Amino acid sequence: MQANPRKAAIIGCGAVGASIAFRFLQQGLFSQLVLLDADHNKAEGEAMDLSDGLPYGTAMDITAGGYSDLADCMLVVITAGVNQKPGETRLDLIGKNTAIMRDIIRQLTAQEFGGILLIVSNPVDVLTHAAYRLSGLPRERVIGSGTVLDTARLKQLLGEELRVDSRNVHAFIVGEHGDSELPVWSGANVSGLDLDSFCRIRQKTLRPADMQRIYQEIQGSADAIIRRKGATYYGIAMAVGRIAACIIKDEHAVLPVSVALEGEYGLEGLALSIPAIVGRGGIEKVLEIPLNEREQAALYASARQLRQAMGSCS
């Protein structure tokens, strides 16, 4: 079915799904937003609550619906699944959330869905590949939120370390959205200046120990938030809003989203978070960015860990 570029849906109305819906309301990207949840009353309540703010926001029709309402959506965001608990890794969620994803995709594809799938549920790389395989959709239309949030954390921490606006920091986290992810330090820069050059100008030293500290803070960020407040949702809502804007506005922006690999970096048969050009059709091009030997080895190690986790639950 022909997709309506002004219509989106969110499947899963927990804290993450509701926060994304609120972000969409703020952005004004869509004129129709459909909310789905296993608990239909929860979806209705969120739609009612969000609609109360419409006089102070943008014109939008926000409703609770079912799968039959999704056939013409340009974007369907999937956040449904079991949440990560304190001490758990995202990979611990594979079994239960893959079963949930299988049921969602079965019901969605029955509607002749013609839009783009954006997977947010964790473990996002595993579930992105599962959605791609189960849906039969072309890979450009099955995207995971990937390491867009992790990359934002890297940019924010580097900005604080270097005393510069984080929006001028250009760097990526790639690989698994999880414990084996890796920062691409070799390509990091501040408005075109590599880190060493910028540090000299700033009379600042960024030592390997500083880089390791930043990396460890990024790795532990989600668990630190979960231990304090029970869940993470505002940061990922902002990240999903950014991906959605790239699609709806056809921005051709480069984001480290999760995508099924077909030989890039010598990898296939899984999805990883890799910089890609994102526009109205979804993934326009997966970018094979330069990696040094250590980063290349770390990316392969991340892929191996993900394969092992997938194999243990197959």
C-alpha positions as CSV (number, residue, x, y, z in Angstrom):
1,M,0.0,0.0,0.0
2,Q,1.1,3.6,-0.7
3,A,2.6,5.1,2.4
4,N,1.3,8.4,3.7
5,P,4.4,10.6,4.5
6,R,2.5,12.3,7.3
7,K,1.4,9.2,9.2
8,A,3.4,7.3,11.8
9,A,2.7,4.6,14.4
10,I,4.4,3.5,17.6
11,I,4.0,-0.1,18.7
12,G,4.7,-0.3,22.5
13,C,3.4,2.4,24.8
14,G,5.8,2.0,27.7
15,A,8.1,4.8,28.9
16,V,10.2,4.7,25.7
17,G,7.2,4.6,23.3
18,A,5.4,7.4,25.1
19,S,8.5,9.5,25.2
20,I,8.9,9.1,21.4
21,A,5.3,10.0,20.9
22,F,5.8,13.2,22.9
23,R,8.9,14.0,20.8
24,F,7.0,13.5,17.6
25,L,4.3,15.9,18.9
26,Q,7.0,18.5,19.6
27,Q,8.6,18.0,16.2
28,G,5.5,18.4,14.1
29,L,6.7,15.8,11.6
30,F,3.4,14.0,11.3
31,S,-0.3,14.9,11.1
32,Q,-1.4,11.4,12.2
33,L,0.1,9.3,15.0
34,V,-1.3,5.8,15.9
35,L,-0.4,4.2,19.2
36,L,-0.5,0.4,19.7
37,D,0.0,-1.6,22.8
38,A,-0.8,-5.1,24.1
39,D,-2.8,-3.2,26.8
40,H,-5.1,-1.1,24.6
41,N,-6.3,0.9,27.5
42,K,-2.7,2.1,28.0
43,A,-2.5,3.2,24.4
44,E,-5.8,5.0,24.7
45,G,-4.6,6.8,27.9
46,E,-1.4,7.9,26.3
47,A,-3.3,9.2,23.2
48,M,-5.7,11.1,25.4
49,D,-2.9,12.6,27.5
50,L,-0.9,13.7,24.5
51,S,-3.9,15.1,22.8
52,D,-4.6,17.4,25.7
53,G,-1.4,19.3,24.7
54,L,-2.4,19.8,21.1
55,P,-3.6,23.4,21.6
56,Y,0.0,24.3,22.5
57,G,1.7,22.1,20.0
58,T,1.2,21.2,16.3
59,A,-1.9,20.0,14.5
60,M,-2.0,16.2,14.9
61,D,-4.5,13.4,15.1
62,I,-3.3,11.1,17.9
63,T,-5.3,7.9,18.4
64,A,-5.0,4.4,19.8
65,G,-5.4,1.8,17.1
66,G,-4.7,-1.7,15.8
67,Y,-2.6,-3.2,13.1
68,S,-5.3,-2.5,10.4
69,D,-4.5,1.2,10.9
70,L,-0.8,0.8,10.0
71,A,-0.9,-0.2,6.3
72,D,-0.4,3.3,5.0
73,C,2.0,4.5,7.7
74,M,5.3,6.1,6.4
75,L,7.0,5.1,9.6
76,V,6.3,2.4,12.2
77,V,8.4,2.5,15.4
78,I,8.7,-0.7,17.4
79,T,9.5,-0.2,21.1
80,A,7.6,-3.2,22.4
81,G,9.5,-5.8,24.5
82,V,10.9,-6.7,27.9
83,N,12.9,-3.9,29.5
84,Q,16.5,-4.2,30.6
85,K,16.8,-4.6,34.4
86,P,19.7,-3.5,36.6
87,G,22.7,-5.8,36.0
88,E,21.4,-7.2,32.7
89,T,22.9,-6.6,29.3
90,R,20.8,-5.9,26.3
91,L,21.8,-9.3,24.9
92,D,20.1,-11.0,27.9
93,L,16.8,-9.9,26.3
94,I,17.2,-11.8,23.0
95,G,14.9,-14.8,23.6
96,K,11.7,-13.0,24.9
97,N,12.0,-10.0,22.6
98,T,12.6,-12.0,19.5
99,A,9.4,-13.9,20.1
100,I,7.5,-10.6,20.6
101,M,9.1,-9.2,17.4
102,R,8.1,-12.3,15.5
103,D,4.4,-11.8,16.5
104,I,4.5,-8.0,15.7
105,I,6.0,-8.6,12.2
106,R,3.5,-11.3,11.4
107,Q,0.6,-9.0,12.1
108,L,2.2,-6.0,10.4
109,T,3.1,-7.7,7.2
110,A,-0.5,-9.1,6.9
111,Q,-1.5,-5.4,6.3
112,E,0.7,-5.1,3.2
113,F,2.7,-2.4,5.0
114,G,4.4,-0.1,2.6
115,G,6.5,2.1,4.8
116,I,9.7,2.0,6.9
117,L,10.3,0.0,10.1
118,L,12.3,1.6,12.8
119,I,13.3,-0.9,15.5
120,V,14.1,0.5,19.0
121,S,13.5,-2.5,21.2
122,N,16.6,-4.2,22.6
123,P,18.8,-5.9,21.7
124,V,18.3,-3.6,18.7
125,D,20.9,-5.1,16.3
126,V,19.5,-8.7,16.8
127,L,15.9,-7.5,16.5
128,T,16.6,-5.4,13.5
129,H,18.0,-8.4,11.7
130,A,15.1,-10.5,12.9
131,A,12.6,-7.9,11.6
132,Y,14.4,-7.7,8.2
133,R,14.5,-11.5,7.9
134,L,10.9,-12.1,9.0
135,S,9.2,-9.1,7.2
136,G,10.7,-9.8,3.7
137,L,11.1,-6.0,3.3
138,P,14.2,-4.7,1.5
139,R,16.9,-3.8,4.0
140,E,16.7,-0.1,3.3
141,R,13.3,-0.1,4.9
142,V,14.2,-1.9,8.1
143,I,16.3,0.3,10.3
144,G,17.4,0.0,14.0
145,S,18.0,3.0,16.2
146,G,21.5,1.5,16.6
147,T,24.2,3.6,18.3
148,V,22.6,7.0,17.5
149,L,22.1,7.5,21.2
150,D,25.6,6.1,22.1
151,T,27.1,8.4,19.6
152,A,25.3,11.3,21.2
153,R,26.8,10.3,24.5
154,L,30.2,10.2,23.0
155,K,29.8,13.7,21.4
156,Q,28.5,15.1,24.7
157,L,31.3,13.7,26.8
158,L,33.9,14.8,24.3
159,G,32.4,18.2,24.2
160,E,32.6,18.5,27.9
161,E,36.2,17.2,27.9
162,L,37.4,19.6,25.2
163,R,35.2,22.5,26.3
164,V,33.4,22.8,23.0
165,D,29.8,22.6,21.9
166,S,29.0,18.9,21.4
167,R,27.2,19.8,18.1
168,N,30.7,20.6,16.7
169,V,32.0,17.2,17.6
170,H,31.9,14.6,14.9
171,A,32.5,11.0,16.0
172,F,30.8,7.6,15.9
173,I,30.2,4.6,18.1
174,V,29.8,1.6,15.9
175,G,29.3,-2.2,16.2
176,E,26.8,-3.7,18.6
177,H,24.6,-1.4,20.6
178,G,25.9,-2.9,23.8
179,D,29.0,-3.9,25.7
180,S,31.1,-4.6,22.6
181,E,30.5,-1.3,20.8
182,L,33.5,0.7,19.9
183,P,34.3,4.4,19.4
184,V,36.0,5.3,16.1
185,W,38.7,7.6,17.7
186,S,40.7,7.6,14.5
187,G,38.0,9.5,12.6
188,A,36.9,11.8,15.4
189,N,37.2,15.5,14.8
190,V,35.9,18.9,15.9
191,S,34.6,20.8,12.9
192,G,37.2,19.2,10.6
193,L,40.1,19.4,13.0
194,D,41.4,16.0,14.2
195,L,41.4,15.6,18.0
196,D,45.2,16.1,18.3
197,S,45.1,19.3,16.4
198,F,42.1,20.7,18.3
199,C,43.7,19.7,21.6
200,R,46.9,21.7,20.7
201,I,44.8,24.7,19.8
202,R,42.9,24.4,23.1
203,Q,46.1,23.6,25.0
204,K,44.4,20.5,26.2
205,T,45.7,16.9,26.5
206,L,43.4,14.0,25.6
207,R,45.3,11.0,26.8
208,P,44.5,7.3,26.1
209,A,43.4,7.1,29.7
210,D,40.9,9.9,29.1
211,M,39.6,8.1,26.0
212,Q,39.1,4.9,28.0
213,R,37.3,6.7,30.8
214,I,34.9,8.3,28.3
215,Y,34.3,5.0,26.6
216,Q,33.6,3.3,29.9
217,E,31.2,6.0,30.9
218,I,29.3,5.5,27.6
219,Q,29.2,1.8,28.1
220,G,27.9,2.1,31.7
221,S,25.5,5.0,31.0
222,A,22.3,3.0,30.5
223,D,22.9,0.8,33.6
224,A,23.7,3.9,35.7
225,I,20.4,5.5,34.6
226,I,18.4,2.3,35.1
227,R,19.8,1.9,38.7
228,R,18.8,5.4,39.5
229,K,15.3,5.8,37.9
230,G,14.4,2.4,36.5
231,A,14.6,3.0,32.8
232,T,16.1,5.2,30.1
233,Y,13.7,7.0,27.7
234,Y,14.4,10.7,27.1
235,G,17.7,10.2,25.3
236,I,16.4,7.5,23.0
237,A,13.3,9.5,22.3
238,M,15.6,12.4,21.1
239,A,17.6,9.9,19.0
240,V,14.5,8.4,17.4
241,G,13.2,11.9,16.7
242,R,16.4,12.6,14.8
243,I,16.2,9.5,12.7
244,A,12.5,10.2,11.9
245,A,13.4,13.8,10.9
246,C,16.0,12.4,8.5
247,I,13.4,10.2,6.9
248,I,10.5,12.6,6.7
249,K,12.5,15.6,5.6
250,D,14.7,13.5,3.2
251,E,17.8,14.9,4.8
252,H,20.4,12.4,3.5
253,A,22.1,12.6,6.9
254,V,24.7,10.2,8.1
255,L,23.7,8.4,11.2
256,P,25.1,5.2,12.9
257,V,21.9,3.1,12.6
258,S,21.5,-0.6,12.8
259,V,21.3,-2.2,9.4
260,A,21.5,-5.7,7.9
261,L,25.0,-6.1,6.4
262,E,25.5,-7.6,3.0
263,G,29.3,-7.7,2.7
264,E,30.2,-4.3,4.1
265,Y,33.3,-4.6,6.2
266,G,33.4,-8.3,5.1
267,L,30.4,-9.0,7.3
268,E,27.0,-10.5,6.5
269,G,24.2,-12.4,8.1
270,L,23.7,-10.0,10.9
271,A,22.8,-6.3,11.6
272,L,25.3,-3.9,13.2
273,S,25.2,-0.2,14.0
274,I,27.2,1.4,11.1
275,P,27.1,5.0,9.7
276,A,24.7,5.1,6.8
277,I,23.0,7.8,4.7
278,V,19.4,8.1,5.8
279,G,16.6,9.7,3.7
280,R,13.0,9.3,2.7
281,G,13.5,5.8,1.4
282,G,15.3,4.7,4.6
283,I,18.9,3.5,4.2
284,E,20.3,5.1,1.0
285,K,23.9,3.8,1.5
286,V,25.9,2.0,4.1
287,L,29.2,3.7,4.5
288,E,32.4,1.8,5.0
289,I,34.3,4.4,7.0
290,P,38.0,4.1,7.4
291,L,39.0,2.1,10.5
292,N,42.5,1.6,11.9
293,E,43.7,-2.0,12.6
294,R,42.6,-1.9,16.2
295,E,39.2,-0.6,15.4
296,Q,38.7,-3.1,12.6
297,A,39.6,-5.9,15.0
298,A,37.2,-4.6,17.6
299,L,34.4,-4.4,15.0
300,Y,35.0,-8.1,14.1
301,A,35.0,-9.0,17.8
302,S,31.7,-7.2,18.3
303,A,30.2,-9.1,15.3
304,R,31.5,-12.4,16.8
305,Q,30.0,-11.7,20.2
306,L,26.6,-10.8,18.6
307,R,26.7,-14.0,16.5
308,Q,27.4,-16.1,19.6
309,A,24.5,-14.5,21.4
310,M,22.2,-15.1,18.5
311,G,23.3,-18.7,18.2
312,S,22.7,-19.4,21.8
313,C,19.1,-18.4,21.5
314,S,18.4,-20.0,18.1
